[in-house]
């Protein structure tokens, strides 16, 4: 059985899809650290001056890197697990924050060095990498609509729109041209609503199972 990562832009439903797949495949699910993350609200609400002084973006990337490294180490010990986002996508978020000037070149260099060391350690595990990324793709309008629906207050500020847009604008390119840890199954979240439409949930599970069969994993 496979180790699956669910990837994609903020708000597109990674947690819902990961939960769905965990139930359908009888797998443990490793969720992204959000509700217990002390830095995330500060990252979203800090002023430019506070970001410059407190270095929240760098601290957030280190927090996510550490928590996802712990999760993927646990997941790769077994042959049947689902990860709500993975360590591989963290680099893309760090790169975007570098481009925005929210992470300094020196901080990014430190981050990459730490990430490289962690990835080297993964190579020593019985399973080296996930088998499949289920990549949730959607329009920017869908992203913004779903961010508003889930109602996390620290995500709602109008000043964040351009940050979301920059993340969204390069995400597909990163997955298609830079992600190489596993095979990728693209799911169109403009058309799918796995929370409110049972037929969509069933279709997504069927597509994942079919892909795993094609990969000769199931």
N, C-alpha and C positions, 0 to 999 in steps of 0.2 A: 504494500500500500504506500501511498505517496505522502511526502511532506509538501504542503502547499503554502505559498505566501499570497496574501490578498493585498494588492497594491493599488495606488491611484491617488488622485487629487483629494485634498481636504474636502469632506462633506459628501462624497459620492456614495458612501455606504459600506465602507470596508468592514466595520464592526458587524453590521447586519449580515453581510455576505459571509464573513468568517464564522459567525454563529450558525448560520444556515448550513454551511458546509460541514462544520463540526458535528452537527446533529445528523446530517444525512450520511456522513462517512464514518460516524462513531469514532471521531477523533477528538483529542484534547485541543483546545484553542488557547493560544497565547495572545492576549489582548495588548494593544498599545497602551502605554502608561499615560493616561490623560487626567482622570479624576484625582489621582494621588500624586500628580506632578506639581511641585510647588513653584516651578519656574514658568510654566506655560502661561498662566494669567498675567504674570509680570511682563513676559515677552510681548504679549498682544496689547497691553495697556500702557506700557512705558512711553514716555516722551523721547524724542531724539536725544535730548540732553541726558536723560536717565540711562538710555541704551549706551551712550558713549561712556558714561561713568561706571555703570554697573556691569556692562558686558553681558547682558541677558541672552542675546542670540548665541554667543559662544557657549555659555553655561548650559543653555537648552540643548544645543547639539551634543554636548558631552553627556548630558543626562540621558538623552535618547540613545546615544551610542552605547552607553553602559547597560541600560535596561534591555535594549534589543540584543546585545551580545549575550546577555544572560539567557534571554528567551530562546535564541536560535541554538545556543549550546544545548539547552534542554531538549529542544525539538528534534535536533539532528541525532540524538542518541537513539531515537526510536524511528520506526518506519511509517508512523501514522500520526501526523500532527498538522494543525493549521495555524498559521501566524497572521495576525492582523497587522499588516505592514511588516517590513523586515529591515534588517540592518543595511541592505543594499541601497535602499532609497534615501537613507540619511545623508549620503554624500551629496545627492542632488540638492537637498534642502540647504546643506552647508554652502554649496556652490552659489546658489541663488542669494543667500545672505551675504556672501563675499561680494557678489556683483552689486548689491545694494549698499555696500560699505558698512553693513551692520556687523560683519566679521572682518577682522583685519587680515592681510596676507599672512602675517606671522601666526595668527590664531588658526587660520586655515591649514597652514603647514603643520602645526602641532596636531590638529585634528586628523589630517591625512596620515601622519605617522602613526598615531594611535590606532586608527582604523586598519591600516595595513598590518600592524602587529596582531590585531584581533583576527583578521581574516587568515593570517598564517596559522594561528592556533586552530581555526576551524578545520584546516586541512588535515589535522591529526585525528579528527573524530571519525567514527565508523562510517557515517554518511557525510559527504563533503559539502553538499549544498542542497537546497530544495529541488524538487522534481518539476514543479510548475508554479509559475506566477499567474494568478487570475487578476488581470489588469482591468480596473474599472475606468472606462473612458467616457467623457461627457462634455457637452458644450459648457462654455463659461456661464451661461444663463442657468443651466441645470446646477452647476456647482454653487452659485450664489443662492439660488432658491433653496437648495437643501441645507446649506449652512444656516440660512434664516430659520428653516423649519426645526432644526434640532435645538435652537434656542440657547446656546451657550453665550452668556452675556459678553464675555471677553472676546468673542469672535465677531461681534456685530458692528464694531465701530466702522464708520464710513471711511476712515483713513486707511483701513486695511485692504480696500478694494484693489488698489494697484499692486499690493503685495500678492494677493491671491491671483491677480491677472498674470503677473510675471511667473509665478510658480506654474500656473496652468499652461501658459504659452509654450513652455519648453518641456513639459512633462512627457508628452507623446514621443518627442524626438529622443529624449534620454532613454526611454524604455526600448524604443525600436533600434537605437544606434549604439547604446552604451551598456545596457543591462545584458549580461551574458551568463548569469548564474544558472539559469534554467530555461525550459521552454515557456512560452507566454500564450495565454488564452485571453483574447480581448473581449470584454463584455461592454456593450453599448448601454450606458446607464441613462441616456436620453429616452430609451425605449423600455427599460426595465424598472420595475418597482417591486422588489422582492419582499418588502414589508407589507404592502397593502394589496398585492395581487398574487394569490397563491399560484396561478398559472405561470407567472414570471419566475417565482421561486423554483418551481418544478423544472422549468426550462433551463434555468441556470445550472441546477444540480445535474440534469441530464447532459448538458454540454460539457461540464467538468468531467463527468464519468466517461463520456465518449473520448475526450482528449486523453485521459489517463489510459484508456484502452488502446488508443492509437500509439501511445508511448510504451505500451506493453508493461504498464505498472500495475494495473488491476488484474 
